[in-house]
Each structure stands twice: as structure tokens, then as C-alpha cells.
Amino acid sequence: MPKRNNFRQRTTLSPKSQRSKKLAHQKPYRRISELPELVQAVCDTYARLLVQKREEVKAEIQAAMGEIHQTADVKQADMVQRADHALIEKRTAAENADKLTSLDAMKIQISNIRQQYLQKLAVVADPNVDTVTVNRSTVCPTMKLKNEADIDEYLTEVKKTLMDKLNGHDVLHII
């Protein structure tokens, strides 16, 4: 009688890998009873990731609301209320979302809502002032800085970008 390989002794494989391996086995039916446990482990991991992503999305919404409130003038309360309403709808959708991809898409939508309202709030009262608006992510790209020389080089590039954007305009508004 051939020696049976005890699959439970292999703890280094992920549940998904274990499940795939079981199904690819020559006689997977002997081990089919182990599948529910592995499927449950995958579902538990997904549920944890979903909770984490929901918290990220809610934090992003909170940050967007804060930035919009901080940027707004007292006279722009109506626009702030509309922004709050749009972001609260996203928060409700995030709380009810059951897919990670939906939550990832919401992060992009929240960013778009933030930018849309920040641009509307940046309307200049004096039409004679030539204002250009730029997104801070285009001015300050993501970068890993390791030392003072890296920081100096980065700041030099940021200054050059800002000066280029301001060139020919009276005001540069960064949102």
C-alpha cells in the first residue's frame, strides 16, 4: 500500500495554493473534505482586507471633507454643503461595498470629487487677476528621498515646476 502524503503537515502553503494543489492532485476526492476549511481561510482573509480598505476609503473621505472645509470661504457654504453631500454618499456606498475593486474605484472617485470642488472654491473674486490652478500631485510627484542632496534636488525641481506654471500668470493656486 503506497504511503499517504499528509497534506495538513504543509503549513507553508497559502490556503489558495493548498486548494489548487488538492484539485490538481491525481485523486483529489480523498482530500475534498479539507476544502471548506481552506475556502473559509480565503474568505476570512478577503473579509479582513475589505474592512481595511473600507477604513482607507473613509479616511480619504474625511481628509477630502477637511480640505474642502479649510479651503472654502464663508460665502461658499452652499458649495461646501454640496461637496459634503457627495462625499457622504460615497461614505455610505463604501460602508455597503462588498468588493475590493469597488472600494479602489471609490478612492479615485473621491479624489475627483475633491479636485472638482477645490477648483470651484478657487474661483477668484477679481476677474482682472490671471490665476492658474494646478494639482499638488503634478507639482510634487511621489519620490523616495534618502539624504539631504536628494531633498535639495527634489525641492529644486518643485521650485522650477512652480515657476514654470506661474510664468505669465498673476497667481498660482495649488490644490
C-alpha positions as CSV (number, residue, x, y, z in Angstrom):
1,M,0.0,0.0,0.0
2,P,1.5,3.4,-1.0
3,K,2.4,5.8,1.7
4,R,-0.2,8.6,2.0
5,N,1.1,12.1,2.0
6,N,-0.5,14.0,4.8
7,F,-1.3,17.4,3.3
8,R,-2.0,19.1,6.7
9,Q,1.7,18.9,7.6
10,R,2.5,21.5,4.9
11,T,1.7,24.8,6.6
12,T,3.9,27.0,4.4
13,L,1.4,27.0,1.5
14,S,-1.4,29.6,1.4
15,P,-5.0,28.3,1.5
16,K,-5.4,29.2,-2.1
17,S,-2.3,27.3,-3.1
18,Q,-3.4,24.3,-1.0
19,R,-6.8,24.3,-2.6
20,S,-5.3,24.4,-6.1
21,K,-2.9,21.7,-5.2
22,K,-5.7,19.5,-3.9
23,L,-7.7,19.9,-7.0
24,A,-4.7,19.2,-9.2
25,H,-3.9,16.0,-7.3
26,Q,-4.4,12.7,-9.1
27,K,-7.1,11.7,-6.6
28,P,-8.4,14.9,-5.2
29,Y,-11.6,13.3,-3.9
30,R,-9.9,11.8,-0.9
31,R,-9.0,15.3,0.2
32,I,-12.1,17.1,-0.7
33,S,-13.2,17.3,2.9
34,E,-10.3,19.7,3.6
35,L,-11.5,22.2,1.0
36,P,-14.2,24.0,3.2
37,E,-11.5,24.9,5.7
38,L,-9.3,26.3,3.0
39,V,-12.1,28.2,1.4
40,Q,-13.1,29.7,4.7
41,A,-9.5,30.9,5.3
42,V,-9.6,32.6,1.9
43,C,-12.9,34.2,2.7
44,D,-11.7,35.4,6.2
45,T,-8.6,37.0,4.6
46,Y,-10.8,38.7,2.0
47,A,-13.1,40.0,4.7
48,R,-10.1,41.5,6.7
49,L,-8.9,43.2,3.5
50,L,-12.3,44.6,2.8
51,V,-12.5,46.1,6.3
52,Q,-9.1,47.6,5.9
53,K,-9.9,49.1,2.5
54,R,-13.2,50.5,3.8
55,E,-11.3,52.3,6.6
56,E,-8.8,53.7,4.0
57,V,-11.7,55.0,1.9
58,K,-13.4,56.5,4.9
59,A,-10.2,58.2,5.9
60,E,-9.8,59.6,2.3
61,I,-13.3,61.0,2.5
62,Q,-12.6,62.6,5.9
63,A,-9.4,64.2,4.5
64,A,-11.3,65.5,1.4
65,M,-14.0,67.0,3.6
66,G,-11.4,68.6,5.8
67,E,-9.5,70.1,2.9
68,I,-12.7,71.4,1.3
69,H,-13.9,73.0,4.5
70,Q,-10.5,74.5,5.1
71,T,-10.2,76.0,1.6
72,A,-13.8,77.4,1.5
73,D,-14.7,81.0,2.2
74,V,-17.6,81.8,4.5
75,K,-19.6,82.9,1.4
76,Q,-19.1,79.4,-0.2
77,A,-21.1,77.5,2.4
78,D,-23.6,76.2,-0.2
79,M,-20.8,74.7,-2.3
80,V,-19.3,73.1,0.9
81,Q,-22.7,71.5,1.6
82,R,-22.9,70.0,-1.9
83,A,-19.4,68.6,-1.5
84,D,-20.3,67.2,1.9
85,H,-23.4,65.6,0.4
86,A,-21.4,64.0,-2.4
87,L,-18.8,62.7,0.0
88,I,-21.3,61.4,2.5
89,E,-23.0,59.4,-0.3
90,K,-19.5,57.9,-1.1
91,R,-19.1,57.0,2.6
92,T,-22.4,55.2,2.6
93,A,-21.5,53.4,-0.5
94,A,-18.2,52.4,1.0
95,E,-19.8,51.1,4.1
96,N,-22.0,48.9,1.9
97,A,-19.4,47.8,-0.6
98,D,-18.6,44.1,-0.8
99,K,-15.8,44.2,-3.3
100,L,-12.2,45.5,-3.0
101,T,-12.3,46.7,-6.6
102,S,-15.4,48.8,-5.9
103,L,-13.6,50.4,-3.0
104,D,-10.5,51.1,-5.1
105,A,-12.7,52.8,-7.7
106,M,-14.3,54.9,-4.9
107,K,-10.8,56.2,-4.0
108,I,-10.4,57.6,-7.5
109,Q,-14.0,59.0,-7.4
110,I,-13.3,60.7,-4.1
111,S,-10.1,62.2,-5.4
112,N,-12.1,63.5,-8.4
113,I,-14.8,65.0,-6.2
114,R,-12.2,66.6,-4.0
115,Q,-10.5,68.2,-7.1
116,Q,-13.7,69.3,-8.6
117,Y,-14.9,71.2,-5.5
118,L,-11.4,72.6,-4.7
119,Q,-11.3,74.0,-8.2
120,K,-14.8,75.5,-7.8
121,L,-13.8,77.0,-4.5
122,A,-10.7,78.6,-6.0
123,V,-12.7,80.9,-8.2
124,V,-11.0,84.3,-8.0
125,A,-13.2,87.3,-7.0
126,D,-11.2,89.7,-9.1
127,P,-11.6,88.8,-12.8
128,N,-8.6,91.0,-13.7
129,V,-6.3,88.6,-11.8
130,D,-4.9,85.8,-14.1
131,T,-5.0,82.7,-11.9
132,V,-3.7,79.3,-12.9
133,T,-4.7,76.2,-10.8
134,V,-2.5,73.1,-10.5
135,N,-2.9,69.9,-8.7
136,R,-0.3,69.3,-6.0
137,S,0.4,65.8,-7.3
138,T,1.6,67.3,-10.6
139,V,3.9,69.7,-8.7
140,C,5.2,67.3,-6.1
141,P,5.5,63.8,-7.5
142,T,5.9,60.8,-5.3
143,M,9.6,60.1,-4.6
144,K,11.8,58.3,-2.2
145,L,14.4,60.7,-0.7
146,K,17.4,59.2,1.1
147,N,19.6,62.1,2.0
148,E,19.9,65.9,2.1
149,A,21.2,66.0,-1.5
150,D,18.1,64.2,-2.7
151,I,15.9,66.7,-0.8
152,D,17.7,69.6,-2.3
153,E,17.4,68.2,-5.8
154,Y,13.7,67.5,-5.3
155,L,13.0,71.0,-3.9
156,T,14.9,72.5,-6.9
157,E,12.6,70.6,-9.3
158,V,9.5,71.6,-7.4
159,K,10.6,75.2,-7.5
160,K,11.3,75.0,-11.2
161,T,7.9,73.4,-11.9
162,L,6.1,76.1,-9.8
163,M,8.0,78.9,-11.6
164,D,7.1,77.4,-15.0
165,K,3.4,77.2,-14.0
166,L,3.4,80.7,-12.6
167,N,5.1,82.2,-15.7
168,G,2.8,84.6,-17.4
169,H,0.1,84.4,-14.6
170,D,-0.5,86.6,-11.6
171,V,-1.4,83.9,-9.1
172,L,-0.7,80.2,-8.9
173,H,-3.3,78.2,-6.9
174,I,-2.2,74.7,-5.8
175,I,-5.0,72.3,-4.9
